[in-house]
Amino acid sequence: MLNLSDLIDNNRRWAAGVERREPGFFDRLSRQQAPRYLWIGCADSRVPANEIVGLLPGELFVHRNVANLVVHSDLNCLSVLQYAVEVLRVEHVIVCGHYGCGGVEAAWKRTPFGLIDNWLRHVQDIVERNRTLFTRTMTDAQSADRLCELNVLEQASNVCRTTIVQDAWRRGQPLAVHGWIYRLRNGLIRDLGLNVSRENTLDAERERALRALMAAEMPRETPPASAAIEGGKR
């Protein structure tokens, strides 16, 4: 088992390796932050944002919390969003959930964990609003997967509804919001088809994404290896 000194040693080796491959990288990085993307994802340690999309430090602005929620009273998330949109001028906000999310599964099964149950109530609300999308023929695992997908669509929609994003669109700032989901078992991202880039189009885009989701088969454990991002790359 690694101890803290091992982590420091790992850091030294990592930094030296980066500097060998790209001399001057850290000096350039320290003088400028200009990412094109904001990633809102789950705090799960198995979903490292930069790595799974092949981006270097400085290329992806990141906010993570349990079950990748965007709650309108969460000043932490909103502050990250505001800074990314208004100061860094990111062009894309990506809400990325993942199958096998412990928070979503706990919400589906109503497993009590204490304080976090209040946070996960937001996910349980999604179930209550979408009862018809969970059929009796679905297994518990399939229902949890479906809730992971619906949760992404809900949180990406919440991003679109913030005053931050609405104001950006009204002033003509290029900005698109996307909903993706990641599968732990194969390392692949699936585009759920919600891509909103201007005011007053959310409802239509959300309905289109929901129809596509319902028309598709339940997610397969082994999708085609040839696709780095299922459903197309944005």
For each residue, the residues with C-beta under 8 A, 3 or more apart:
1:
2: 6 7 10
3: 6 7
4: 7 8
5: 8 9
6: 2 3 9 10
7: 2 3 4 10 11
8: 4 5 11 12
9: 5 6 12 13
10: 2 6 7 13 14
11: 7 8 14 15
12: 8 9 15 16
13: 9 10 16 17
14: 10 11 17 18
15: 11 12 18 19 26
16: 12 13 19 20
17: 13 14 20 21
18: 14 15 21 22 25 26
19: 15 16 22 23 24 25 26
20: 16 17 23
21: 17 18 25
22: 18 19 25
23: 19 20
24: 19 27 28
25: 18 19 21 22 28 29 56
26: 15 18 19 29 30
27: 24 30 31
28: 24 25 31 32
29: 25 26 32 33 57 58
30: 26 27
31: 27 28
32: 28 29 58
33: 29 58 61 88
34: 58 88
35: 38 58 59 60 61 84 88 90
36: 59 90 91 92
37: 55 59 60 61 90 91 92 93 94
38: 35 60 61 62 63 80 81 84 85 88 90 92 93 94
39: 49 53 60 61 62 63 94 96
40: 63 64 68 70 77 80 81 93 94 95 96 155 159
41: 47 49 62 63 64 68 95 96 97 98
42: 47 64 65 66 67 68 96 97 98 101 103
43: 64 65 66
44: 47 98 101 102
45: 48
46: 98 184
47: 41 42 44 52 96 98 182 184
48: 45 51 52
49: 39 41 52 53 60 62 64 96
50: 53 55 56 57 59 60 62
51: 48 54
52: 47 48 49 182 187 189
53: 39 49 50 60 189
54: 51
55: 37 50 59 60
56: 25 50 59
57: 29 50
58: 29 32 33 34 35
59: 35 36 37 50 55 56
60: 35 37 38 39 49 50 53 55
61: 33 35 37 38 39 80 83 84 88 90
62: 38 39 41 49 50
63: 38 39 40 41 76 77 80 81
64: 40 41 42 43 49 68
65: 42 43 68 69 74 76 77
66: 42 43 69 103 116 119 120
67: 42 97 101 103 104 107 119 120 122 123 151
68: 40 41 42 64 65 95 96 97 101 151 152 155
69: 65 66 74 77 119 122 123 151 155
70: 40 74 77 81 95 155 156 158 159 162
71: 74 77 122 158
72: 78 158 161 162
73:
74: 65 69 70 71 77 78
75: 78 79
76: 63 65 79 80
77: 40 63 65 69 70 71 74 80 81
78: 72 74 75 81 82 162 164
79: 75 76 82 83
80: 38 40 61 63 76 77 83 84
81: 38 40 63 70 77 78 84 85 93 159 162 164 165
82: 78 79 85 86 87 164
83: 61 79 80 86 87 88
84: 35 38 61 80 81 87 88 90 93
85: 38 81 82 88 89 90 93 164 165 168 173 175
86: 82 83 89 164 168
87: 82 83 84
88: 33 34 35 38 61 83 84 85
89: 85 86 173
90: 35 36 37 38 61 84 85 93 175
91: 36 37 174 175 176
92: 36 37 38 175 176 177 178 234
93: 37 38 40 81 84 85 90 156 159 165 175 176 177 178
94: 37 38 39 40 178 180
95: 40 41 68 70 152 155 156 159 177 178 179 180
96: 39 40 41 42 47 49 68 152 180 181 182 189
97: 41 42 67 68 101 104 148 149 151 152 155 180 181 182
98: 41 42 44 46 47 101 148 181 182 183 184
99: 145 148 181 182 183 184 185 219
100: 105 148 183 184 185
101: 42 44 67 68 97 98 104 105 148 151
102: 44 105 106
103: 42 66 67 106 107 116 119 120 123
104: 67 97 101 107 108 123 144 147 148 151
105: 100 101 102 108 109 111 144
106: 102 103 109 110 111 113 116 120
107: 67 103 104 110 120 121 123 124 127 147
108: 104 105 123 127 140 143 144 147
109: 105 106 140 144
110: 106 107 124
111: 105 106
112: 117
113: 106 116 117 120
114: 117
115: 118 119
116: 66 103 106 113 119 120
117: 112 113 114 120 121
118: 115 121
119: 66 67 69 103 115 116 122
120: 66 67 103 106 107 113 116 117 123 124
121: 107 117 118 124 125
122: 67 69 71 119 125 126
123: 67 69 103 104 107 108 120 126 127 147 151
124: 107 110 120 121 127 128
125: 121 122 128 129
126: 122 123 129 130 147 150 151 154
127: 107 108 123 124 130 131 134 147
128: 124 125 131
129: 125 126
130: 126 127 133 134 150
131: 127 128 134
132:
133: 130 146 150 214
134: 127 130 131 138 143 146 147
135: 138
136:
137:
138: 134 135 142 143 146 218
139: 142 143
140: 108 109 143 144
141: 144 145
142: 138 139 145 146 218
143: 108 134 138 139 140 146 147
144: 104 105 108 109 140 141 147 148
145: 99 141 142 148 149 218 219
146: 133 134 138 142 143 149 150 218
147: 104 107 108 123 126 127 134 143 144 150 151
148: 97 98 99 100 101 104 144 145 151 152 181
149: 97 145 146 152 153 181 192 213 219
150: 126 130 133 146 147 153 154 213
151: 67 68 69 97 101 104 123 126 147 148 154 155
152: 68 95 96 97 148 149 155 156 179 180 181 192 194
153: 149 150 156 157 179 192 194 206 209 210 213
154: 126 150 151 157 158
155: 40 68 69 70 95 97 151 152 158 159 179
156: 70 93 95 152 153 159 160 177 178 179 194 196
157: 153 154 160 161 194 202 206
158: 70 71 72 154 155 161 162
159: 40 70 81 93 95 155 156 162 165 177
160: 156 157 165 166 177 196 202
161: 72 157 158 165 166 202
162: 70 72 78 81 158 159 165 166
163: 166 167
164: 78 81 82 85 86 167 168
165: 81 85 93 159 160 161 162 168 169 175 177
166: 160 161 162 163 169 170 199
167: 163 164 170 171
168: 85 86 164 165 171 173 175
169: 165 166 172 173 175 198 199
170: 166 167 199
171: 167 168
172: 169
173: 85 89 168 169
174: 91 197
175: 85 90 91 92 93 165 168 169 197
176: 91 92 93 195 196 197 234
177: 92 93 95 156 159 160 165 194 195 196 197
178: 92 93 94 95 156 191 194 195 234
179: 95 152 153 155 156 191 192 193 194 195 209
180: 94 95 96 97 152 189 190 191 192 229
181: 96 97 98 99 148 149 152 189 190 192
182: 47 52 96 97 98 99 187 188 189 190
183: 98 99 100 186 187 188 190 219 221 223
184: 46 47 98 99 100 187
185: 99 100 221 222
186: 183 221 222 223 225
187: 52 182 183 184
188: 182 183 223 227 228 229 230
189: 52 53 96 180 181 182 228 229 230
190: 180 181 182 183 219 223 229 230 231
191: 178 179 180 195 229 230 231 232 233 234
192: 149 152 153 179 180 181 209 212 213 231
193: 179 208 209 212 213 231
194: 152 153 156 157 177 178 179 205 206 209
195: 176 177 178 179 191 205 234
196: 156 160 176 177 201 202 205 206
197: 174 175 176 177 201
198: 169 201
199: 166 169 170
200:
201: 196 197 198 204 205
202: 157 160 161 196 205 206
203: 206 207
204: 201 207 208
205: 194 195 196 201 202 208 209
206: 153 157 194 196 202 203 209 210
207: 203 204 210 211
208: 193 204 205 211 212
209: 153 179 192 193 194 205 206 212 213
210: 153 206 207 213 214
211: 207 208 214 215
212: 192 193 208 209 215 216
213: 149 150 153 192 193 209 210 216
214: 133 210 211
215: 211 212
216: 212 213
217: 220
218: 138 142 145 146
219: 99 145 149 183 190 223
220: 217 223
221: 183 185 186
222: 185 186
223: 183 186 188 190 219 220 227 230
224: 227
225: 186
226:
227: 188 223 224 230
228: 188 189 233
229: 180 188 189 190 191 232 233
230: 188 189 190 191 223 227
231: 190 191 192 193
232: 191 229
233: 191 228 229
234: 92 176 178 191 195
